[in-house]
Amino acid sequence: MKIIKKITLVIFVLSILISCGKGTKKETDSALTKAQNQPNIVFILSDDQSWTDYSFMGDVNIETPRIDQFAKESLMFKRSYVPTPLCSPSLATIITGLYPKDHGILGNDKVYERVKGDRKRSRQNRAEAYKPIISAFKKQTTLPDILKVKGYLSFQTGKWWHGNHKVGGFDYGMTHGNPKKGGRHGDYGLEIGRKGLDTINNFVDLSLKEKKPFFLWYAPFLPHRPHNPPARLFEKYKKKTDSEHLAKYWAMIEWFDETCGQLFDMFEEKGLTENTLFVYVCDNGWRQNPDKSGYMKDSKRAPYDMGIRTPIMYKWAGKIKPEMNKTTITSSIDMVPTVLDILGIKKPTNLPGVSVLDEKAINERKGIFGEVYAHDFDTKENSMYYNMAIFPPYKIIVPDPVRKKNEVVQLFNIDTDPYEKNNIAEANPGIVKDLTSKIKKFRSK
C-alpha cells in the first residue's frame, strides 16, 4: 500500500507562494535541458460532453477555437472511446489504464442506504460504504506512481472521486476527499478552470524551481452541470436556439474551451510547450435535453456511442506528427501505455491497452470493449447492466439477462450507422455469436 503523506491543500498552496514566485526564463531553460527526454505530461479531461460537440467534429453551433487548433496540432483519433459512460469509473481507467472490471471502480457510489428526508445521514452512509472502495483503490498502480521512477512531480486538479489525491499517487492536489468537509468527487478541485488556473501556475513554477518534469491532471468541472456559464457566452448562444438549456450547455463548452486556451497560453509563456505532451479525452458523453436541465437517455450512463465515444488527442510539438485519424479505434485504456512508451518504461503486463505510437500493435488489435454497471454498484456480478464490444465495423451491446432482462441484444454497423439507429442483430446471427464469444473471453480474464 502506498505511503500517504499528510499534507493539506492549504499547506501546499502556502508553501508554493512563500517559496517561489513566477518561474524565470533561466529556470525554465535549465529544467528543459535536464528533462529533454522526459516531457512534462498534461492530461486534459472534459466532463460530460458528447463526441459531436466540438466545431472541429462538425457541430455548426458550438465554437471551440482553442481545442480546434489543438486538434490540428495533434495525433487526433476521431473514433475513440472510454470503456464506460460514467465519471468515476471512467476517470479510474484513465489514471490506471485498466478496464473497470479490473480496477474495481464500477460506478459513482457504492450501494448505500439513502435516508429519505435526511441528506446528512445519507451522505454519512455513502461515505462509510465507499471507504472499502478507496482502500482497495490505494493498492492500484497509477500513472503518477509509475512516473515517480522517472523523478516526476504530479498534481491533481478538478474531478477526483477516490478520496484524497494521494490515493491516486499524486504528490500534490486540490482534492482533500474528506466527506465531512464536502469531499466526494473533487471538492476544492472543482474550482479549477471555473475560478482560474492559479494553482496550476504555482505548481508548474514549483516544478521548474525543483528542476523536475511533471504530470498534471487537468479535469475541470466543465462543461458539467451546474450549467452556469458567463453571461456573455450565454447571451451569445441564446441567439442560436430557442432552448435555454441548449444555450447554457453550448456556452459551457465554449467556457471549457477558453480555459484550455488559458492553459496552453500559460505553457507557451513559460517556454514549456515544446517539451510537454498534452493528451485530451472526455470522461463520458452527454446529449443535452432541450426541454430541461438534464441529459438524454442515450448518452450519459448508456452503452451507446453518445455515452462512450470521444476524440482522443496526443500533442508533443516536433515529436508527434499531427494527423487526423478518422478510422483507427483507440480507447482511454491506451493513454497510460502511450505515455510509458514515450518515456521508455516497460508496460506492466496487466495493462490491456497499447501505445498509439506503436502502429503494428494498434493495427493488430481488432477491437476494444465496454462495460456499464449500476450507478450505485455492488459486485461485478450484481451490478452489471451491459457489455459492449467494438470490432469495426460492428458494435454489439449485450444487456445483462437479470438487470436488463426485457432488453434485446443490439448490433450496429457504426461505419454506416454512427448514431446507432438500426439494430441489425437478427439479420447477423453469426456476427452476434462471434462478438458475444469475444465478450465472454474478455470477462474471464
N, C-alpha and C positions, 0 to 999 in steps of 0.2 A: 504494500500500500504506500502511496506517495506520502512524503513528509510535508505536512501542511504548515507553512509559516503563518503566524498570526499577525496579519497586517491589515489595517482598515484603509478604506478609500481616502479618508481624511488625512491620515498619516502619509499616504503615498503622494497625494497632491501637494501637501505642505512641504514634504521633503524635496520635491522637484522644484517648487517655487523658490525655496531657500537656496538650494544648491546650484541651480543653473538658470540662466536667462536664455535668450534665443541662441541657438547654435550658430557659431560663426562659420564663414566660408572655409577658413583654415581647418576647423574641427571637422567639417563635412568632408573636405578633400582627404584628410587623414583617415577618416572612417571608411571612405570609399576605397582607398588604396588597400587597406587591410582586408576589406571584405570583397575584393574584386571577383572572387569566385563564390561568394556567399551573398547572393542578392537579398535585400530586405524582401519580405513577403507580406502582402496585404490581401486578405480575403474580404471582398465587398459582398454583402448579403442583402438583397432586397427582401421585404417581408410582406407576403400576401399580395402577389401581383401575377396576373396572367402572362403566359409566354407571348401573347399577342400585343400586350400593352406597352409598346415602345414604338417610336416613329421609325426606327431602323428595321423593325419587324413588320412594318406596313400599316400601322394604325394611322388614320388620317386626322384624328382629333388631338391625340396626346403629343406633346412636344418634349423630347428628351435629348437635347443637343449635345450634352456632355457625354452621356452614355453612347449616343450615336457615334461620336468621334472616337471614343474608347473602342467601340466595336470595330471601326475601320483600322485601328492600330493593333488589333488583337488577332490571335488564332481563335476564331469565333465559331462555335458549333451551334447551329440554329436548332438542331434536333437533339436536344439533351434533356436529361431527366433527373429528378430527385426520386428516391425509391418509395417515398410515402408523402401523402398530401397534407401533412400536419406539422406545425412548427417544431415542437420539441424533438420528436424522433428524427426529423429531417436535419436539424442542426447537429444532433448527436452523430449522424452519419458523416456530415461534413468534417467534423473535428476528429473522427476516428478512422474514417474510411471503411466502416463496416455497415452491413445491412442492419435494419432494426432487430431482426431475429437474433443477431449476433451481439449487438451492443446492449440489448435489453431495454432500451427506451422505446416502448411501443406506442405510447400516446402522450398526452399532455399531463394527465393526472393518474395516479394510482387510484384504484377503486376506494372510495371513502364514503362515510355517512354524511349526507347533506341534511342538515337540521333546518327544517322549514321555519322561517322567521328568525333565525339566529345565525347571521352571517359570521359572527366572530367564532362561534363554536364550529361552524362548518370549515372555516379556514384552519382552525386548530386541528381538526380531523384530517384535513387534506395534508397538512404539514407532517403529521405523525405517520400517515400512510406512505408518504413519499420518502421518508428517511431511509428505509432499506434500499430504495432505488438509487439514492445518492451514494450510499455506502458501496453498493455494487459497482456503480459507475466510476468510483475512485480507482478501481482496480484496472480499468481500461487504459490502454496506452494511447494517448492522444498525440496529435501533431506537435503541440508545444513540448510534450515530454520528449519526443524524438529529437526535436531541434536543439534541446539543451546540450546534446552531444557535440553539436557544432558551435556552441557558445552563443546561441541566440537568446535575446530577451524577448518576452512575449507579453502582450497587453490585450485584454478583453474589454470591448465596449459593446453596448447595445443588448440584444436579446441573449439570454443565457438562462437555462431552465434548471440546472443541476446543482443548486446550492451556490456556495461561494465560488468565485472564479478559479480559486486554487484547485478545486475538484477537477477542473479540466487541464491542469498542469500549467496554467498561466502564472507568470511571475508577478504581474500586476493586473489590476482590473477595476472596473467600476461597480460590479455587482457583488453585494455582500451576501445575498441569499438567505438572510435571516427572516423567517416568516413572521416573527414578532414585530419586525420593522417593515413589513410590506414586501418581503422577498418572495418571489415566486418565479417570474420569468425574465428578470432583468433589473428590477428596482432602479437604483440610480443610473444604471447603464442605459436605461431607456431615454435619458435626456440627450444622449449623443445625437448630433445631427439636428434634432429639433431645437436644441439650445446651443448650437455652435460646436466647434471642434477643439476647444482649448485644451481639454485633457489629452487628446491625441497629440497636439502640438507639444505639450510638455513631455509626454513620453518619448516622442521622437528626439527631442533635444537631450533627454537623459541618455538615450541610446548612443547618440552622437558623442556626448561627453565621455561615455564609458568605452567608446570606440567598439561597439558591438553591433552585429547585424540584428534585425528584429523581425518579429512576426506580429502583425496587427490584425485583430478580429474586429472588423467594422460592420456591425449588424444592427443598424438603426431601426427604430420602431416606425419604419416608413416603407411603403405607404399605408401600413397597418392602421386600423381604427384606434383611437378616435380620428375620424376624417375631419380635421380642423385646420385646413391649410391657411396660409397667409391670405388676407382679404384680397390682395392684388391678384393672386392666382385664381382664387375662387371667382372673382368678377370676370376674369379672362375666359374661364371655361363656362360660365353661365351663359355666355353669348353663343355657345356651340350646341347647347342642349336644353330641352325643357325640363330635364330631370335634375333636381338639386343634388340628388345622391350621386349621379354620374359626374356632375360638375365637380363635386368635392373630391371624389375618388381620382379623377383625372388630374386635378390640381395637386393632390397629394403626391402623385407620381412625378410631376414636374418639380415639386419641392424636394423630393428624394434626389432627383437628377441634379438639382442645384447643389445639394450637399456633397454629392460625388465630385462635382466640379471644384468645390472648395477644397476637398481632399487632394485632388490632382494638382491644384494650384499650390497648395502647401508644399507638396513634394517637389514641385518644379522650382519654387523659390528657394528651397534648401539644397538644390542641386542633387536630388535623390532619384529623379525619375528614371535615369538610365541604369541605375543599379537596384531597381525594385521590380519584383514580379507581382503583378496585380492579377487576381483571379476573381471573376464575377459569377454569381449564381443567385437565383431566388429560392427561398426555402420551400415555398409551395404556392400553388395558383390561387387565383381569386377572380371571379366574374361578378362584377357589381350588379346587384339587383337595382333596377332603375326606380322601383316603387318604394323602397325602404332602405334603411341603413343595414345592409347585410349582403351575403353572397348567395349566388345561385347554387342549387344543389349539385350541379355537375362540375363544380370547381373544388374549392377547399373541402378536404375530408373525403373527396370522391376519387374513384380509381381512374377517372378519365384524364385525358391529356390536359384539360383545363385545370386539373388538380396537381399534376406532377411534371408537366413539361416546362422547360425553362431554357433560355440561351445560357451557355456556359462559355466564358471567355478567358483567355490567358494572354497577358501582355507583358513582355520584357523587351524594352526598346533595344533594337540592334541584335538581339539574341534569339527571339522567337519571331519567325516570319509571319507577318499579318496575312490572314486568309479567311474568307467567309465560307465555311464548310456547310453545305446545305443538306448533306446526305448521311454523313457518319453519325451513328448513335453513340453518345457518351453519357456519362452519369456523374453525379456528385461523388460516387464511390471512387472516381478516378482522380479526384483533386489531390488527396494525400499522396498516392503513388507518383503523380506527376511532379510534385514538389520534391519528393525523395529522389527521383530520377535526376532532376536538375542539380541537386546537391551531392549526387554520387553516394547516396545512402541506400544500402540494400533494402528492398521492400520486405517487410515481415511476411512470412508465409501465410498468415491468416487473412491478409487483405485480398478481397476479391477483385478489386479494380486494377486497371493498367495505366501506365503513363500515356497520355495523349500524344506525347512526342515520340513514342515508340510505334512507328507506323505498322510494323509487322505484327506486333501484339494487338493493336487496336483493330487491324483488319482481320485478324484471325478470330477475334471474338465475334460471335454471330448474334449475340443478344444480351439483354440485361433483364433484371427482374424488379418487381414492385410488390409492396405489401401495404395493406390498410387494416389497422386494428381499431378497436374502440377508443374513443377519446379518453374515457376512464378505463384503464386497462388492468387486467389481472395477469394470468399466464398467457403464453402464446396460444395455447390450445383453446383457452376460454375467451379470448378477446379477438380472434381473427374475424375479419369481415370479408376481405378479398385478397386474392393473389393475382398478380399480373405478370405476364411475360411479353417482352417486346423483342421480337425477332423479325426485323423488316423483311417484307412489307407488312407483316402481320403483328397485331397486338391482341392478346387474349385476356379477358377478365373472368376469373373463376370465383363465384360467390361461395362463401362458407355454407356448407349444407345445413348447419344448425342455426346460426345467427342471421343468415340471409336465405333461408330455405325457400322463399317464394320467388327468388330471382333465378334467372337462367344464365348460362354461360354466354358471354358475348365475344365475338371475334370481329375485328375490323382490319381493313386494309388501310393503314394510316398513310400510305403513299397517295392514294386516290381519294381517301375519305379522312382528312386530318381532324375533322371535328366530330368524328365517330357517330355518324347519323344512321349508318346502315349495318346492322348486325348480320354477318354472313356465316354464322356458326353452323346453322342447319345444312347449308349447302356445301360445307367443307369439313366433314367429319374426320377426315384423315389429318388435317392440319390441327384441328381441336385435340385429337388424340396425341399428336406429337408434342404440342406445346404443353398440354396437361402433364405429360410424362416428364418434360423438362422441369416443370414446376415442382413435381414430386421429388425429383433428384435434387433440386435446389433446396427444398425444405429439409431434406435428410442430411445435408452437410453440417 
